[in-house]
């Protein structure tokens, strides 16, 4: 099978799989180009309420396919940044499910997700210093926002890999699971996300990403949605809420 991005939608969760096992799921130029339109299509599907990004088999993504850098490193980096920004702007909650290596461009993609769950044997690295590449400013800022400047500098200056426990301590990942436990935990958490208020999630994603010009918009959405009344009623009646608000399809948040 050619290197490609596979996807499926089940139970309101879209799963995107980086599939290039011959090179530890390294992203080719074609794969970088394919990600933004795929995300647009999934954002336009009202059935999709959460997205999981993962890699084929035992590796998340070992980075960009280095052979693409021989043609034009600048163009390859621009493709990666466009894909990263498209993922960060996806309007529903996103979760990276990480096994094995999450390195270089793989770390860019993971950082662009809202949350990152990893198996305990996973390893993480940001490796442009090994190639003489200037890491993009937007990607650097996103990494600093997750880990703080000291860890971001350690990763960027050295290109060294860190293990999952250090990634957890520094904020690069949110949960570390024992071997064999990642799939079940991700499935369970994705179902939990789907059951929650899309109104709360969409507003929280914008606010957490730094958008400051939509307070009045979200207040109006909350007043007209009925979600708060439904949530309170469900709590008092000891039942699962049936939230009714949904975002306009394809609407993006700020990255």
C-alpha positions as a printed NumPy array, in Angstrom:
array([[  0.   ,   0.   ,   0.   ],
       [  1.261,   3.465,  -0.911],
       [  2.072,   5.948,   1.88 ],
       [ -1.197,   7.658,   2.706],
       [ -3.566,   8.958,   5.35 ],
       [ -6.353,   6.519,   6.137],
       [ -9.514,   7.538,   7.923],
       [-12.759,   6.171,   9.25 ],
       [-15.739,   7.552,  11.166],
       [-17.536,   5.445,  13.766],
       [-19.751,   6.454,  16.687],
       [-19.16 ,  10.158,  15.966],
       [-15.368,   9.772,  16.228],
       [-13.137,  10.284,  13.185],
       [ -9.852,   8.36 ,  13.268],
       [ -7.022,   9.466,  10.98 ],
       [ -4.152,   6.993,  10.594],
       [ -0.689,   7.937,   9.317],
       [  0.138,   4.937,   7.127],
       [  3.719,   4.572,   5.891],
       [  4.997,   1.568,   7.86 ],
       [  8.017,   1.016,   5.599],
       [  9.489,   4.262,   6.993],
       [  7.975,   4.25 ,  10.493],
       [  5.036,   6.341,   9.268],
       [  7.188,   9.215,   8.046],
       [  5.116,  11.874,   6.304],
       [  5.722,  12.301,   2.583],
       [  5.026,  15.564,   0.776],
       [  1.83 ,  14.046,  -0.613],
       [  0.685,  13.099,   2.881],
       [  1.344,  16.609,   4.211],
       [ -0.663,  18.016,   1.291],
       [ -3.51 ,  15.575,   1.883],
       [ -4.072,  16.387,   5.546],
       [ -5.691,  19.861,   5.321],
       [ -8.381,  18.86 ,   2.778],
       [ -9.073,  15.671,   4.724],
       [ -9.561,  17.695,   7.896],
       [-11.828,  20.121,   6.028],
       [-13.983,  17.217,   4.873],
       [-14.199,  15.76 ,   8.373],
       [-14.996,  19.184,   9.857],
       [-17.839,  19.434,   7.352],
       [-19.338,  16.134,   8.497],
       [-21.933,  16.824,  11.221],
       [-21.569,  13.234,  12.429],
       [-17.98 ,  13.918,  13.55 ],
       [-17.762,  15.164,  17.142],
       [-14.147,  14.25 ,  17.961],
       [-11.01 ,  13.26 ,  16.068],
       [ -8.236,  10.797,  16.936],
       [ -4.88 ,  10.948,  15.132],
       [ -2.638,   7.894,  15.315],
       [ -0.045,   5.933,  13.37 ],
       [ -0.193,   2.551,  11.718],
       [  1.098,  -0.256,  13.931],
       [  3.642,   0.384,  16.664],
       [  4.823,   3.865,  15.625],
       [  3.005,   7.19 ,  15.678],
       [  5.13 ,   9.129,  13.185],
       [  8.905,   9.284,  12.822],
       [  8.761,  12.724,  11.196],
       [  8.989,  13.937,   7.644],
       [ 10.31 ,  11.609,   4.978],
       [ 13.863,  13.   ,   4.782],
       [ 14.095,  12.239,   1.068],
       [ 11.63 ,  15.11 ,   0.513],
       [ 14.125,  17.571,   1.993],
       [ 16.543,  16.951,  -0.873],
       [ 14.134,  18.679,  -3.241],
       [ 13.321,  21.782,  -1.2  ],
       [ 13.608,  21.924,   2.573],
       [ 11.742,  25.233,   2.616],
       [  8.81 ,  23.863,   0.636],
       [  8.693,  20.689,   2.751],
       [  8.583,  22.765,   5.929],
       [  5.819,  24.972,   4.547],
       [  3.724,  21.872,   3.784],
       [  4.228,  20.598,   7.325],
       [  3.258,  23.929,   8.858],
       [  0.088,  24.149,   6.772],
       [ -0.895,  20.661,   7.894],
       [ -0.056,  21.441,  11.519],
       [ -2.107,  24.634,  11.482],
       [ -5.053,  22.864,   9.848],
       [ -4.991,  20.272,  12.619],
       [ -4.756,  22.93 ,  15.342],
       [ -7.757,  24.727,  13.804],
       [ -9.965,  21.624,  13.613],
       [-13.201,  22.731,  15.302],
       [-13.834,  19.63 ,  17.451],
       [-11.665,  18.054,  20.167],
       [ -8.591,  16.267,  18.809],
       [ -6.548,  13.566,  20.489],
       [ -3.203,  12.084,  19.447],
       [ -2.861,   8.386,  20.335],
       [  0.884,   7.754,  20.424],
       [  2.845,   4.523,  20.271],
       [  6.552,   4.218,  19.571],
       [  8.364,   7.134,  17.973],
       [  6.775,  10.592,  17.891],
       [  9.593,  12.586,  16.363],
       [ 10.116,  15.68 ,  14.21 ],
       [  7.054,  16.213,  12.061],
       [  5.26 ,  13.622,  14.167],
       [  5.844,  15.77 ,  17.231],
       [  4.512,  18.761,  15.27 ],
       [  1.291,  16.893,  14.548],
       [  0.935,  15.64 ,  18.111],
       [  1.493,  19.122,  19.52 ],
       [ -1.214,  20.5  ,  17.229],
       [ -3.788,  18.164,  18.783],
       [ -5.718,  19.261,  21.842],
       [ -4.639,  16.241,  23.893],
       [ -1.968,  13.554,  23.697],
       [ -2.189,  10.049,  25.203],
       [  0.86 ,   7.789,  24.915],
       [  1.946,   4.251,  25.688],
       [  4.721,   4.047,  28.262],
       [  7.261,   2.869,  25.665],
       [  6.7  ,   5.932,  23.429],
       [  9.559,   8.349,  22.784],
       [  9.48 ,  11.968,  21.704],
       [ 11.907,  14.243,  19.941],
       [ 12.12 ,  17.507,  18.027],
       [ 15.091,  17.042,  15.765],
       [ 15.786,  20.008,  13.419],
       [ 19.193,  20.592,  15.041],
       [ 20.307,  17.232,  13.61 ],
       [ 19.547,  18.485,  10.086],
       [ 20.438,  22.162,  10.288],
       [ 16.782,  23.131,   9.874],
       [ 15.249,  26.23 ,  11.492],
       [ 12.149,  25.014,  13.327],
       [  9.101,  27.117,  12.36 ],
       [  8.221,  29.996,  14.663],
       [  4.601,  28.873,  15.01 ],
       [  5.651,  25.318,  15.868],
       [  8.192,  26.602,  18.397],
       [  5.569,  28.751,  20.114],
       [  3.166,  25.801,  20.267],
       [  5.869,  23.597,  21.8  ],
       [  6.75 ,  26.279,  24.371],
       [  3.071,  26.654,  25.289],
       [  2.914,  22.921,  26.063],
       [  6.214,  22.309,  27.812],
       [  7.543,  25.69 ,  28.906],
       [ 10.668,  27.315,  27.464],
       [ 13.261,  25.169,  29.283],
       [ 12.009,  21.822,  27.953],
       [ 11.347,  23.297,  24.511],
       [ 14.947,  24.514,  24.38 ],
       [ 16.246,  21.136,  25.561],
       [ 14.373,  19.367,  22.785],
       [ 15.223,  21.912,  20.086],
       [ 18.856,  22.493,  21.019],
       [ 19.78 ,  18.816,  21.446],
       [ 17.47 ,  16.833,  19.193],
       [ 17.57 ,  14.165,  21.913],
       [ 14.646,  11.829,  22.511],
       [ 12.785,  11.795,  25.818],
       [ 10.672,   8.986,  27.214],
       [  6.943,   9.071,  27.915],
       [  7.311,   9.717,  31.636],
       [  9.453,  12.8  ,  31.058],
       [  7.01 ,  13.923,  28.366],
       [  4.221,  13.577,  30.943],
       [  6.107,  15.544,  33.602],
       [  6.856,  18.393,  31.204],
       [  3.342,  18.652,  29.761],
       [  4.099,  17.269,  26.324],
       [  1.614,  14.447,  26.925],
       [ -1.489,  14.283,  29.106],
       [ -1.68 ,  10.59 ,  29.983],
       [  0.698,   7.631,  29.828],
       [ -0.802,   4.169,  29.527],
       [  0.715,   0.721,  30.085],
       [  1.569,  -1.365,  27.062],
       [ -1.592,  -2.593,  25.385],
       [ -3.803,  -0.119,  27.224],
       [ -3.754,   2.83 ,  24.851],
       [ -6.455,   1.724,  22.42 ],
       [ -9.067,   0.995,  25.073],
       [ -8.361,   4.235,  26.941],
       [ -8.528,   6.332,  23.773],
       [-11.793,   4.682,  22.707],
       [-13.317,   5.25 ,  26.129],
       [-12.161,   8.856,  26.325],
       [-13.355,   9.619,  22.787],
       [-16.808,   8.317,  23.71 ],
       [-16.72 ,  10.56 ,  26.773],
       [-15.884,  13.585,  24.605],
       [-18.762,  12.77 ,  22.263],
       [-21.177,  12.697,  25.204],
       [-20.272,  16.199,  26.411],
       [-21.582,  19.577,  25.287],
       [-20.172,  20.63 ,  21.928],
       [-20.983,  24.212,  22.93 ],
       [-18.698,  24.016,  25.957],
       [-15.963,  22.298,  23.969],
       [-16.02 ,  24.713,  21.028],
       [-15.936,  27.816,  23.226],
       [-13.266,  26.357,  25.494],
       [-11.083,  25.446,  22.521],
       [-11.2  ,  28.99 ,  21.172],
       [-10.522,  30.567,  24.56 ],
       [ -7.703,  28.142,  25.393],
       [ -6.118,  28.804,  21.988],
       [ -6.003,  32.492,  22.817],
       [ -8.904,  33.98 ,  20.88 ],
       [-10.167,  37.105,  22.642],
       [-12.8  ,  38.589,  20.322],
       [-15.662,  36.109,  20.663],
       [-16.898,  36.462,  24.262],
       [-20.174,  38.056,  23.191],
       [-20.651,  35.482,  20.435],
       [-20.327,  32.552,  22.819],
       [-22.525,  34.212,  25.437],
       [-25.225,  34.522,  22.77 ],
       [-24.749,  30.923,  21.696],
       [-25.112,  29.77 ,  25.3  ],
       [-28.303,  31.768,  25.814],
       [-29.922,  30.335,  22.715],
       [-28.656,  26.771,  22.886],
       [-30.651,  25.216,  25.702],
       [-27.573,  23.177,  26.655],
       [-27.302,  24.636,  30.15 ],
       [-30.938,  23.922,  30.961],
       [-30.59 ,  20.404,  29.588],
       [-27.373,  19.782,  31.517],
       [-28.906,  20.932,  34.81 ],
       [-32.1  ,  18.946,  34.218],
       [-30.138,  15.795,  33.375],
       [-28.027,  16.182,  36.506],
       [-31.082,  16.576,  38.747],
       [-32.88 ,  13.703,  37.027],
       [-29.778,  11.453,  37.186],
       [-29.703,  10.76 ,  33.451],
       [-27.359,  11.383,  30.545],
       [-27.853,  14.841,  29.011],
       [-29.017,  15.22 ,  25.426],
       [-27.2  ,  18.362,  24.343],
       [-28.595,  19.96 ,  21.211],
       [-26.083,  22.636,  20.163],
       [-23.803,  21.85 ,  17.238],
       [-21.269,  24.044,  15.498],
       [-21.739,  25.206,  11.917],
       [-20.021,  22.513,   9.876],
       [-16.528,  23.415,   8.829],
       [-16.226,  26.284,  11.315],
       [-12.639,  26.533,  12.537],
       [-11.236,  27.755,  15.817],
       [ -8.164,  29.88 ,  16.211],
       [ -4.861,  28.008,  16.245]])
